Amino acid sequence: MIKVMEKSEKEIKENDELVKKLRAYMEKHGLKAYELAQHLETTEGNVSRWLRKKHIIGSAWQKLMKIKLNLKD
């Protein structure tokens, strides 16, 4: 049996905030999704799923984004 983890409201809210910051960063720097993916050293598919909110951004990625993109809390 496979257990599906449900997303908590806190997780969803934090993810939404981070997605807003990612979009603002992309707009400020004139980046496309594939360029952001290259900068973060991930796939364009990951970035696309994050931006469309199909996947919650994992805690390790969140920390990396805050460092590489200099995002504030």
mmCIF file of the N, C-alpha and C atoms, coordinates in Angstrom:
data_MODEL
# 
_entry.id   MODEL 
# 
loop_
_atom_site.group_PDB 
_atom_site.id 
_atom_site.type_symbol 
_atom_site.label_atom_id 
_atom_site.label_alt_id 
_atom_site.label_comp_id 
_atom_site.label_asym_id 
_atom_site.label_entity_id 
_atom_site.label_seq_id 
_atom_site.pdbx_PDB_ins_code 
_atom_site.Cartn_x 
_atom_site.Cartn_y 
_atom_site.Cartn_z 
_atom_site.occupancy 
_atom_site.B_iso_or_equiv 
_atom_site.pdbx_formal_charge 
_atom_site.auth_seq_id 
_atom_site.auth_comp_id 
_atom_site.auth_asym_id 
_atom_site.auth_atom_id 
_atom_site.pdbx_PDB_model_num 
ATOM 1   N N  . MET A 1 1  ? 0.840  -1.172 0.000   1.00 0.00 ? 1  MET A N  1 
ATOM 2   C CA . MET A 1 1  ? 0.000  0.000  0.000   1.00 0.00 ? 1  MET A CA 1 
ATOM 3   C C  . MET A 1 1  ? 0.891  1.243  0.000   1.00 0.00 ? 1  MET A C  1 
ATOM 4   N N  . ILE A 1 2  ? 0.571  2.181  -0.846  1.00 0.00 ? 2  ILE A N  1 
ATOM 5   C CA . ILE A 1 2  ? 1.322  3.427  -0.941  1.00 0.00 ? 2  ILE A CA 1 
ATOM 6   C C  . ILE A 1 2  ? 0.559  4.514  -0.195  1.00 0.00 ? 2  ILE A C  1 
ATOM 7   N N  . LYS A 1 3  ? 1.264  5.178  0.713   1.00 0.00 ? 3  LYS A N  1 
ATOM 8   C CA . LYS A 1 3  ? 0.651  6.278  1.444   1.00 0.00 ? 3  LYS A CA 1 
ATOM 9   C C  . LYS A 1 3  ? 0.938  7.573  0.709   1.00 0.00 ? 3  LYS A C  1 
ATOM 10  N N  . VAL A 1 4  ? -0.090 8.364  0.519   1.00 0.00 ? 4  VAL A N  1 
ATOM 11  C CA . VAL A 1 4  ? 0.061  9.658  -0.122  1.00 0.00 ? 4  VAL A CA 1 
ATOM 12  C C  . VAL A 1 4  ? 0.085  10.715 0.969   1.00 0.00 ? 4  VAL A C  1 
ATOM 13  N N  . MET A 1 5  ? 1.157  11.487 0.985   1.00 0.00 ? 5  MET A N  1 
ATOM 14  C CA . MET A 1 5  ? 1.262  12.540 1.993   1.00 0.00 ? 5  MET A CA 1 
ATOM 15  C C  . MET A 1 5  ? 0.442  13.740 1.548   1.00 0.00 ? 5  MET A C  1 
ATOM 16  N N  . GLU A 1 6  ? -0.399 14.195 2.429   1.00 0.00 ? 6  GLU A N  1 
ATOM 17  C CA . GLU A 1 6  ? -1.199 15.370 2.114   1.00 0.00 ? 6  GLU A CA 1 
ATOM 18  C C  . GLU A 1 6  ? -0.427 16.625 2.469   1.00 0.00 ? 6  GLU A C  1 
ATOM 19  N N  . LYS A 1 7  ? -0.643 17.647 1.692   1.00 0.00 ? 7  LYS A N  1 
ATOM 20  C CA . LYS A 1 7  ? 0.039  18.907 1.911   1.00 0.00 ? 7  LYS A CA 1 
ATOM 21  C C  . LYS A 1 7  ? -0.699 19.699 2.983   1.00 0.00 ? 7  LYS A C  1 
ATOM 22  N N  . SER A 1 8  ? 0.043  20.190 3.961   1.00 0.00 ? 8  SER A N  1 
ATOM 23  C CA . SER A 1 8  ? -0.578 21.001 5.004   1.00 0.00 ? 8  SER A CA 1 
ATOM 24  C C  . SER A 1 8  ? -0.818 22.410 4.466   1.00 0.00 ? 8  SER A C  1 
ATOM 25  N N  . GLU A 1 9  ? -1.703 23.120 5.119   1.00 0.00 ? 9  GLU A N  1 
ATOM 26  C CA . GLU A 1 9  ? -1.988 24.492 4.688   1.00 0.00 ? 9  GLU A CA 1 
ATOM 27  C C  . GLU A 1 9  ? -0.748 25.359 4.811   1.00 0.00 ? 9  GLU A C  1 
ATOM 28  N N  . LYS A 1 10 ? 0.057  25.115 5.838   1.00 0.00 ? 10 LYS A N  1 
ATOM 29  C CA . LYS A 1 10 ? 1.284  25.879 6.039   1.00 0.00 ? 10 LYS A CA 1 
ATOM 30  C C  . LYS A 1 10 ? 2.252  25.641 4.878   1.00 0.00 ? 10 LYS A C  1 
ATOM 31  N N  . GLU A 1 11 ? 2.388  24.369 4.481   1.00 0.00 ? 11 GLU A N  1 
ATOM 32  C CA . GLU A 1 11 ? 3.267  24.020 3.350   1.00 0.00 ? 11 GLU A CA 1 
ATOM 33  C C  . GLU A 1 11 ? 2.821  24.721 2.072   1.00 0.00 ? 11 GLU A C  1 
ATOM 34  N N  . ILE A 1 12 ? 1.530  24.692 1.829   1.00 0.00 ? 12 ILE A N  1 
ATOM 35  C CA . ILE A 1 12 ? 0.971  25.301 0.622   1.00 0.00 ? 12 ILE A CA 1 
ATOM 36  C C  . ILE A 1 12 ? 1.191  26.811 0.636   1.00 0.00 ? 12 ILE A C  1 
ATOM 37  N N  . LYS A 1 13 ? 0.965  27.442 1.790   1.00 0.00 ? 13 LYS A N  1 
ATOM 38  C CA . LYS A 1 13 ? 1.150  28.888 1.906   1.00 0.00 ? 13 LYS A CA 1 
ATOM 39  C C  . LYS A 1 13 ? 2.615  29.265 1.683   1.00 0.00 ? 13 LYS A C  1 
ATOM 40  N N  . GLU A 1 14 ? 3.538  28.523 2.310   1.00 0.00 ? 14 GLU A N  1 
ATOM 41  C CA . GLU A 1 14 ? 4.969  28.795 2.140   1.00 0.00 ? 14 GLU A CA 1 
ATOM 42  C C  . GLU A 1 14 ? 5.387  28.597 0.685   1.00 0.00 ? 14 GLU A C  1 
ATOM 43  N N  . ASN A 1 15 ? 4.855  27.557 0.061   1.00 0.00 ? 15 ASN A N  1 
ATOM 44  C CA . ASN A 1 15 ? 5.171  27.295 -1.351  1.00 0.00 ? 15 ASN A CA 1 
ATOM 45  C C  . ASN A 1 15 ? 4.659  28.427 -2.239  1.00 0.00 ? 15 ASN A C  1 
ATOM 46  N N  . ASP A 1 16 ? 3.446  28.879 -1.986  1.00 0.00 ? 16 ASP A N  1 
ATOM 47  C CA . ASP A 1 16 ? 2.875  29.977 -2.772  1.00 0.00 ? 16 ASP A CA 1 
ATOM 48  C C  . ASP A 1 16 ? 3.730  31.236 -2.670  1.00 0.00 ? 16 ASP A C  1 
ATOM 49  N N  . GLU A 1 17 ? 4.216  31.536 -1.457  1.00 0.00 ? 17 GLU A N  1 
ATOM 50  C CA . GLU A 1 17 ? 5.062  32.703 -1.256  1.00 0.00 ? 17 GLU A CA 1 
ATOM 51  C C  . GLU A 1 17 ? 6.373  32.576 -2.031  1.00 0.00 ? 17 GLU A C  1 
ATOM 52  N N  . LEU A 1 18 ? 6.959  31.384 -1.984  1.00 0.00 ? 18 LEU A N  1 
ATOM 53  C CA . LEU A 1 18 ? 8.217  31.171 -2.693  1.00 0.00 ? 18 LEU A CA 1 
ATOM 54  C C  . LEU A 1 18 ? 8.022  31.256 -4.206  1.00 0.00 ? 18 LEU A C  1 
ATOM 55  N N  . VAL A 1 19 ? 6.915  30.735 -4.698  1.00 0.00 ? 19 VAL A N  1 
ATOM 56  C CA . VAL A 1 19 ? 6.625  30.828 -6.142  1.00 0.00 ? 19 VAL A CA 1 
ATOM 57  C C  . VAL A 1 19 ? 6.476  32.294 -6.551  1.00 0.00 ? 19 VAL A C  1 
ATOM 58  N N  . LYS A 1 20 ? 5.823  33.100 -5.709  1.00 0.00 ? 20 LYS A N  1 
ATOM 59  C CA . LYS A 1 20 ? 5.689  34.530 -6.006  1.00 0.00 ? 20 LYS A CA 1 
ATOM 60  C C  . LYS A 1 20 ? 7.069  35.187 -6.077  1.00 0.00 ? 20 LYS A C  1 
ATOM 61  N N  . LYS A 1 21 ? 7.955  34.808 -5.145  1.00 0.00 ? 21 LYS A N  1 
ATOM 62  C CA . LYS A 1 21 ? 9.306  35.365 -5.135  1.00 0.00 ? 21 LYS A CA 1 
ATOM 63  C C  . LYS A 1 21 ? 10.078 34.926 -6.378  1.00 0.00 ? 21 LYS A C  1 
ATOM 64  N N  . LEU A 1 22 ? 9.898  33.670 -6.785  1.00 0.00 ? 22 LEU A N  1 
ATOM 65  C CA . LEU A 1 22 ? 10.571 33.186 -7.992  1.00 0.00 ? 22 LEU A CA 1 
ATOM 66  C C  . LEU A 1 22 ? 10.102 33.956 -9.219  1.00 0.00 ? 22 LEU A C  1 
ATOM 67  N N  . ARG A 1 23 ? 8.798  34.137 -9.326  1.00 0.00 ? 23 ARG A N  1 
ATOM 68  C CA . ARG A 1 23 ? 8.250  34.880 -10.472 1.00 0.00 ? 23 ARG A CA 1 
ATOM 69  C C  . ARG A 1 23 ? 8.758  36.328 -10.484 1.00 0.00 ? 23 ARG A C  1 
ATOM 70  N N  . ALA A 1 24 ? 8.801  36.954 -9.307  1.00 0.00 ? 24 ALA A N  1 
ATOM 71  C CA . ALA A 1 24 ? 9.292  38.331 -9.212  1.00 0.00 ? 24 ALA A CA 1 
ATOM 72  C C  . ALA A 1 24 ? 10.771 38.398 -9.607  1.00 0.00 ? 24 ALA A C  1 
ATOM 73  N N  . TYR A 1 25 ? 11.551 37.416 -9.168  1.00 0.00 ? 25 TYR A N  1 
ATOM 74  C CA . TYR A 1 25 ? 12.970 37.357 -9.513  1.00 0.00 ? 25 TYR A CA 1 
ATOM 75  C C  . TYR A 1 25 ? 13.137 37.213 -11.029 1.00 0.00 ? 25 TYR A C  1 
ATOM 76  N N  . MET A 1 26 ? 12.335 36.330 -11.609 1.00 0.00 ? 26 MET A N  1 
ATOM 77  C CA . MET A 1 26 ? 12.418 36.116 -13.058 1.00 0.00 ? 26 MET A CA 1 
ATOM 78  C C  . MET A 1 26 ? 12.067 37.393 -13.815 1.00 0.00 ? 26 MET A C  1 
ATOM 79  N N  . GLU A 1 27 ? 11.027 38.078 -13.360 1.00 0.00 ? 27 GLU A N  1 
ATOM 80  C CA . GLU A 1 27 ? 10.605 39.308 -14.025 1.00 0.00 ? 27 GLU A CA 1 
ATOM 81  C C  . GLU A 1 27 ? 11.667 40.396 -13.869 1.00 0.00 ? 27 GLU A C  1 
ATOM 82  N N  . LYS A 1 28 ? 12.203 40.544 -12.673 1.00 0.00 ? 28 LYS A N  1 
ATOM 83  C CA . LYS A 1 28 ? 13.210 41.571 -12.397 1.00 0.00 ? 28 LYS A CA 1 
ATOM 84  C C  . LYS A 1 28 ? 14.454 41.387 -13.255 1.00 0.00 ? 28 LYS A C  1 
ATOM 85  N N  . HIS A 1 29 ? 14.860 40.133 -13.440 1.00 0.00 ? 29 HIS A N  1 
ATOM 86  C CA . HIS A 1 29 ? 16.088 39.840 -14.174 1.00 0.00 ? 29 HIS A CA 1 
ATOM 87  C C  . HIS A 1 29 ? 15.841 39.423 -15.623 1.00 0.00 ? 29 HIS A C  1 
ATOM 88  N N  . GLY A 1 30 ? 14.584 39.447 -16.042 1.00 0.00 ? 30 GLY A N  1 
ATOM 89  C CA . GLY A 1 30 ? 14.244 39.112 -17.425 1.00 0.00 ? 30 GLY A CA 1 
ATOM 90  C C  . GLY A 1 30 ? 14.574 37.680 -17.796 1.00 0.00 ? 30 GLY A C  1 
ATOM 91  N N  . LEU A 1 31 ? 14.333 36.760 -16.872 1.00 0.00 ? 31 LEU A N  1 
ATOM 92  C CA . LEU A 1 31 ? 14.660 35.350 -17.104 1.00 0.00 ? 31 LEU A CA 1 
ATOM 93  C C  . LEU A 1 31 ? 13.455 34.550 -17.574 1.00 0.00 ? 31 LEU A C  1 
ATOM 94  N N  . LYS A 1 32 ? 13.721 33.580 -18.398 1.00 0.00 ? 32 LYS A N  1 
ATOM 95  C CA . LYS A 1 32 ? 12.734 32.573 -18.780 1.00 0.00 ? 32 LYS A CA 1 
ATOM 96  C C  . LYS A 1 32 ? 12.922 31.388 -17.841 1.00 0.00 ? 32 LYS A C  1 
ATOM 97  N N  . ALA A 1 33 ? 11.970 30.462 -17.844 1.00 0.00 ? 33 ALA A N  1 
ATOM 98  C CA . ALA A 1 33 ? 12.039 29.304 -16.947 1.00 0.00 ? 33 ALA A CA 1 
ATOM 99  C C  . ALA A 1 33 ? 13.310 28.487 -17.171 1.00 0.00 ? 33 ALA A C  1 
ATOM 100 N N  . TYR A 1 34 ? 13.691 28.299 -18.436 1.00 0.00 ? 34 TYR A N  1 
ATOM 101 C CA . TYR A 1 34 ? 14.881 27.489 -18.691 1.00 0.00 ? 34 TYR A CA 1 
ATOM 102 C C  . TYR A 1 34 ? 16.153 28.176 -18.193 1.00 0.00 ? 34 TYR A C  1 
ATOM 103 N N  . GLU A 1 35 ? 16.169 29.512 -18.220 1.00 0.00 ? 35 GLU A N  1 
ATOM 104 C CA . GLU A 1 35 ? 17.330 30.250 -17.718 1.00 0.00 ? 35 GLU A CA 1 
ATOM 105 C C  . GLU A 1 35 ? 17.423 30.154 -16.198 1.00 0.00 ? 35 GLU A C  1 
ATOM 106 N N  . LEU A 1 36 ? 16.274 30.224 -15.535 1.00 0.00 ? 36 LEU A N  1 
ATOM 107 C CA . LEU A 1 36 ? 16.250 30.042 -14.084 1.00 0.00 ? 36 LEU A CA 1 
ATOM 108 C C  . LEU A 1 36 ? 16.703 28.630 -13.729 1.00 0.00 ? 36 LEU A C  1 
ATOM 109 N N  . ALA A 1 37 ? 16.259 27.661 -14.504 1.00 0.00 ? 37 ALA A N  1 
ATOM 110 C CA . ALA A 1 37 ? 16.661 26.272 -14.278 1.00 0.00 ? 37 ALA A CA 1 
ATOM 111 C C  . ALA A 1 37 ? 18.172 26.120 -14.399 1.00 0.00 ? 37 ALA A C  1 
ATOM 112 N N  . GLN A 1 38 ? 18.760 26.752 -15.403 1.00 0.00 ? 38 GLN A N  1 
ATOM 113 C CA . GLN A 1 38 ? 20.211 26.685 -15.576 1.00 0.00 ? 38 GLN A CA 1 
ATOM 114 C C  . GLN A 1 38 ? 20.925 27.317 -14.386 1.00 0.00 ? 38 GLN A C  1 
ATOM 115 N N  . HIS A 1 39 ? 20.406 28.428 -13.923 1.00 0.00 ? 39 HIS A N  1 
ATOM 116 C CA . HIS A 1 39 ? 21.010 29.123 -12.787 1.00 0.00 ? 39 HIS A CA 1 
ATOM 117 C C  . HIS A 1 39 ? 20.933 28.283 -11.511 1.00 0.00 ? 39 HIS A C  1 
ATOM 118 N N  . LEU A 1 40 ? 19.821 27.572 -11.335 1.00 0.00 ? 40 LEU A N  1 
ATOM 119 C CA . LEU A 1 40 ? 19.644 26.733 -10.146 1.00 0.00 ? 40 LEU A CA 1 
ATOM 120 C C  . LEU A 1 40 ? 20.228 25.331 -10.321 1.00 0.00 ? 40 LEU A C  1 
ATOM 121 N N  . GLU A 1 41 ? 20.695 25.042 -11.535 1.00 0.00 ? 41 GLU A N  1 
ATOM 122 C CA . GLU A 1 41 ? 21.252 23.730 -11.865 1.00 0.00 ? 41 GLU A CA 1 
ATOM 123 C C  . GLU A 1 41 ? 20.233 22.612 -11.658 1.00 0.00 ? 41 GLU A C  1 
ATOM 124 N N  . THR A 1 42 ? 19.055 22.833 -12.215 1.00 0.00 ? 42 THR A N  1 
ATOM 125 C CA . THR A 1 42 ? 17.996 21.831 -12.197 1.00 0.00 ? 42 THR A CA 1 
ATOM 126 C C  . THR A 1 42 ? 17.395 21.770 -13.602 1.00 0.00 ? 42 THR A C  1 
ATOM 127 N N  . THR A 1 43 ? 16.351 20.972 -13.747 1.00 0.00 ? 43 THR A N  1 
ATOM 128 C CA . THR A 1 43 ? 15.724 20.846 -15.065 1.00 0.00 ? 43 THR A CA 1 
ATOM 129 C C  . THR A 1 43 ? 14.653 21.914 -15.264 1.00 0.00 ? 43 THR A C  1 
ATOM 130 N N  . GLU A 1 44 ? 14.395 22.197 -16.526 1.00 0.00 ? 44 GLU A N  1 
ATOM 131 C CA . GLU A 1 44 ? 13.320 23.133 -16.843 1.00 0.00 ? 44 GLU A CA 1 
ATOM 132 C C  . GLU A 1 44 ? 11.975 22.561 -16.378 1.00 0.00 ? 44 GLU A C  1 
ATOM 133 N N  . GLY A 1 45 ? 11.852 21.236 -16.424 1.00 0.00 ? 45 GLY A N  1 
ATOM 134 C CA . GLY A 1 45 ? 10.623 20.586 -15.967 1.00 0.00 ? 45 GLY A CA 1 
ATOM 135 C C  . GLY A 1 45 ? 10.346 20.855 -14.501 1.00 0.00 ? 45 GLY A C  1 
ATOM 136 N N  . ASN A 1 46 ? 11.390 20.792 -13.667 1.00 0.00 ? 46 ASN A N  1 
ATOM 137 C CA . ASN A 1 46 ? 11.209 21.089 -12.242 1.00 0.00 ? 46 ASN A CA 1 
ATOM 138 C C  . ASN A 1 46 ? 10.711 22.510 -12.047 1.00 0.00 ? 46 ASN A C  1 
ATOM 139 N N  . VAL A 1 47 ? 11.365 23.449 -12.699 1.00 0.00 ? 47 VAL A N  1 
ATOM 140 C CA . VAL A 1 47 ? 10.980 24.854 -12.561 1.00 0.00 ? 47 VAL A CA 1 
ATOM 141 C C  . VAL A 1 47 ? 9.546  25.044 -13.028 1.00 0.00 ? 47 VAL A C  1 
ATOM 142 N N  . SER A 1 48 ? 9.198  24.430 -14.137 1.00 0.00 ? 48 SER A N  1 
ATOM 143 C CA . SER A 1 48 ? 7.839  24.534 -14.669 1.00 0.00 ? 48 SER A CA 1 
ATOM 144 C C  . SER A 1 48 ? 6.807  23.997 -13.676 1.00 0.00 ? 48 SER A C  1 
ATOM 145 N N  . ARG A 1 49 ? 7.091  22.838 -13.097 1.00 0.00 ? 49 ARG A N  1 
ATOM 146 C CA . ARG A 1 49 ? 6.154  22.251 -12.120 1.00 0.00 ? 49 ARG A CA 1 
ATOM 147 C C  . ARG A 1 49 ? 6.039  23.115 -10.871 1.00 0.00 ? 49 ARG A C  1 
ATOM 148 N N  . TRP A 1 50 ? 7.149  23.721 -10.460 1.00 0.00 ? 50 TRP A N  1 
ATOM 149 C CA . TRP A 1 50 ? 7.100  24.612 -9.298  1.00 0.00 ? 50 TRP A CA 1 
ATOM 150 C C  . TRP A 1 50 ? 6.258  25.844 -9.601  1.00 0.00 ? 50 TRP A C  1 
ATOM 151 N N  . LEU A 1 51 ? 6.479  26.447 -10.755 1.00 0.00 ? 51 LEU A N  1 
ATOM 152 C CA . LEU A 1 51 ? 5.763  27.673 -11.111 1.00 0.00 ? 51 LEU A CA 1 
ATOM 153 C C  . LEU A 1 51 ? 4.271  27.429 -11.323 1.00 0.00 ? 51 LEU A C  1 
ATOM 154 N N  . ARG A 1 52 ? 3.924  26.258 -11.831 1.00 0.00 ? 52 ARG A N  1 
ATOM 155 C CA . ARG A 1 52 ? 2.511  25.918 -12.029 1.00 0.00 ? 52 ARG A CA 1 
ATOM 156 C C  . ARG A 1 52 ? 1.887  25.324 -10.773 1.00 0.00 ? 52 ARG A C  1 
ATOM 157 N N  . LYS A 1 53 ? 2.707  25.214 -9.715  1.00 0.00 ? 53 LYS A N  1 
ATOM 158 C CA . LYS A 1 53 ? 2.283  24.699 -8.411  1.00 0.00 ? 53 LYS A CA 1 
ATOM 159 C C  . LYS A 1 53 ? 1.797  23.258 -8.484  1.00 0.00 ? 53 LYS A C  1 
ATOM 160 N N  . LYS A 1 54 ? 2.411  22.489 -9.381  1.00 0.00 ? 54 LYS A N  1 
ATOM 161 C CA . LYS A 1 54 ? 2.095  21.063 -9.476  1.00 0.00 ? 54 LYS A CA 1 
ATOM 162 C C  . LYS A 1 54 ? 2.864  20.286 -8.416  1.00 0.00 ? 54 LYS A C  1 
ATOM 163 N N  . HIS A 1 55 ? 4.021  20.828 -8.016  1.00 0.00 ? 55 HIS A N  1 
ATOM 164 C CA . HIS A 1 55 ? 4.858  20.208 -6.990  1.00 0.00 ? 55 HIS A CA 1 
ATOM 165 C C  . HIS A 1 55 ? 5.194  21.236 -5.920  1.00 0.00 ? 55 HIS A C  1 
ATOM 166 N N  . ILE A 1 56 ? 5.253  20.764 -4.690  1.00 0.00 ? 56 ILE A N  1 
ATOM 167 C CA . ILE A 1 56 ? 5.744  21.600 -3.592  1.00 0.00 ? 56 ILE A CA 1 
ATOM 168 C C  . ILE A 1 56 ? 7.268  21.629 -3.695  1.00 0.00 ? 56 ILE A C  1 
ATOM 169 N N  . ILE A 1 57 ? 7.850  22.798 -3.528  1.00 0.00 ? 57 ILE A N  1 
ATOM 170 C CA . ILE A 1 57 ? 9.299  22.934 -3.581  1.00 0.00 ? 57 ILE A CA 1 
ATOM 171 C C  . ILE A 1 57 ? 9.874  22.366 -2.292  1.00 0.00 ? 57 ILE A C  1 
ATOM 172 N N  . GLY A 1 58 ? 10.763 21.396 -2.423  1.00 0.00 ? 58 GLY A N  1 
ATOM 173 C CA . GLY A 1 58 ? 11.357 20.737 -1.271  1.00 0.00 ? 58 GLY A CA 1 
ATOM 174 C C  . GLY A 1 58 ? 12.220 21.673 -0.442  1.00 0.00 ? 58 GLY A C  1 
ATOM 175 N N  . SER A 1 59 ? 12.430 21.321 0.820   1.00 0.00 ? 59 SER A N  1 
ATOM 176 C CA . SER A 1 59 ? 13.170 22.192 1.732   1.00 0.00 ? 59 SER A CA 1 
ATOM 177 C C  . SER A 1 59 ? 14.613 22.413 1.277   1.00 0.00 ? 59 SER A C  1 
ATOM 178 N N  . ALA A 1 60 ? 15.248 21.400 0.719   1.00 0.00 ? 60 ALA A N  1 
ATOM 179 C CA . ALA A 1 60 ? 16.625 21.572 0.236   1.00 0.00 ? 60 ALA A CA 1 
ATOM 180 C C  . ALA A 1 60 ? 16.662 22.571 -0.917  1.00 0.00 ? 60 ALA A C  1 
ATOM 181 N N  . TRP A 1 61 ? 15.684 22.480 -1.836  1.00 0.00 ? 61 TRP A N  1 
ATOM 182 C CA . TRP A 1 61 ? 15.617 23.434 -2.948  1.00 0.00 ? 61 TRP A CA 1 
ATOM 183 C C  . TRP A 1 61 ? 15.318 24.827 -2.431  1.00 0.00 ? 61 TRP A C  1 
ATOM 184 N N  . GLN A 1 62 ? 14.458 24.928 -1.429  1.00 0.00 ? 62 GLN A N  1 
ATOM 185 C CA . GLN A 1 62 ? 14.134 26.240 -0.865  1.00 0.00 ? 62 GLN A CA 1 
ATOM 186 C C  . GLN A 1 62 ? 15.388 26.916 -0.325  1.00 0.00 ? 62 GLN A C  1 
ATOM 187 N N  . LYS A 1 63 ? 16.185 26.161 0.418   1.00 0.00 ? 63 LYS A N  1 
ATOM 188 C CA . LYS A 1 63 ? 17.419 26.716 0.975   1.00 0.00 ? 63 LYS A CA 1 
ATOM 189 C C  . LYS A 1 63 ? 18.378 27.130 -0.136  1.00 0.00 ? 63 LYS A C  1 
ATOM 190 N N  . LEU A 1 64 ? 18.510 26.286 -1.150  1.00 0.00 ? 64 LEU A N  1 
ATOM 191 C CA . LEU A 1 64 ? 19.404 26.591 -2.268  1.00 0.00 ? 64 LEU A CA 1 
ATOM 192 C C  . LEU A 1 64 ? 18.952 27.852 -3.004  1.00 0.00 ? 64 LEU A C  1 
ATOM 193 N N  . MET A 1 65 ? 17.645 27.976 -3.224  1.00 0.00 ? 65 MET A N  1 
ATOM 194 C CA . MET A 1 65 ? 17.115 29.151 -3.917  1.00 0.00 ? 65 MET A CA 1 
ATOM 195 C C  . MET A 1 65 ? 17.389 30.421 -3.131  1.00 0.00 ? 65 MET A C  1 
ATOM 196 N N  . LYS A 1 66 ? 17.195 30.352 -1.829  1.00 0.00 ? 66 LYS A N  1 
ATOM 197 C CA . LYS A 1 66 ? 17.423 31.535 -0.998  1.00 0.00 ? 66 LYS A CA 1 
ATOM 198 C C  . LYS A 1 66 ? 18.880 31.977 -1.060  1.00 0.00 ? 66 LYS A C  1 
ATOM 199 N N  . ILE A 1 67 ? 19.780 31.007 -1.158  1.00 0.00 ? 67 ILE A N  1 
ATOM 200 C CA . ILE A 1 67 ? 21.208 31.331 -1.238  1.00 0.00 ? 67 ILE A CA 1 
ATOM 201 C C  . ILE A 1 67 ? 21.571 31.830 -2.640  1.00 0.00 ? 67 ILE A C  1 
ATOM 202 N N  . LYS A 1 68 ? 21.240 31.037 -3.667  1.00 0.00 ? 68 LYS A N  1 
ATOM 203 C CA . LYS A 1 68 ? 21.647 31.382 -5.032  1.00 0.00 ? 68 LYS A CA 1 
ATOM 204 C C  . LYS A 1 68 ? 20.950 32.623 -5.573  1.00 0.00 ? 68 LYS A C  1 
ATOM 205 N N  . LEU A 1 69 ? 19.685 32.796 -5.208  1.00 0.00 ? 69 LEU A N  1 
ATOM 206 C CA . LEU A 1 69 ? 18.917 33.926 -5.750  1.00 0.00 ? 69 LEU A CA 1 
ATOM 207 C C  . LEU A 1 69 ? 18.846 35.092 -4.771  1.00 0.00 ? 69 LEU A C  1 
ATOM 208 N N  . ASN A 1 70 ? 19.436 34.903 -3.591  1.00 0.00 ? 70 ASN A N  1 
ATOM 209 C CA . ASN A 1 70 ? 19.454 35.931 -2.542  1.00 0.00 ? 70 ASN A CA 1 
ATOM 210 C C  . ASN A 1 70 ? 18.028 36.366 -2.188  1.00 0.00 ? 70 ASN A C  1 
ATOM 211 N N  . LEU A 1 71 ? 17.148 35.395 -2.008  1.00 0.00 ? 71 LEU A N  1 
ATOM 212 C CA . LEU A 1 71 ? 15.765 35.682 -1.651  1.00 0.00 ? 71 LEU A CA 1 
ATOM 213 C C  . LEU A 1 71 ? 15.647 35.903 -0.149  1.00 0.00 ? 71 LEU A C  1 
ATOM 214 N N  . LYS A 1 72 ? 14.852 36.866 0.230   1.00 0.00 ? 72 LYS A N  1 
ATOM 215 C CA . LYS A 1 72 ? 14.634 37.177 1.646   1.00 0.00 ? 72 LYS A CA 1 
ATOM 216 C C  . LYS A 1 72 ? 13.404 36.451 2.152   1.00 0.00 ? 72 LYS A C  1 
ATOM 217 N N  . ASP A 1 73 ? 13.395 36.179 3.460   1.00 0.00 ? 73 ASP A N  1 
ATOM 218 C CA . ASP A 1 73 ? 12.218 35.532 4.073   1.00 0.00 ? 73 ASP A CA 1 
ATOM 219 C C  . ASP A 1 73 ? 11.083 36.510 4.254   1.00 0.00 ? 73 ASP A C  1 
# 
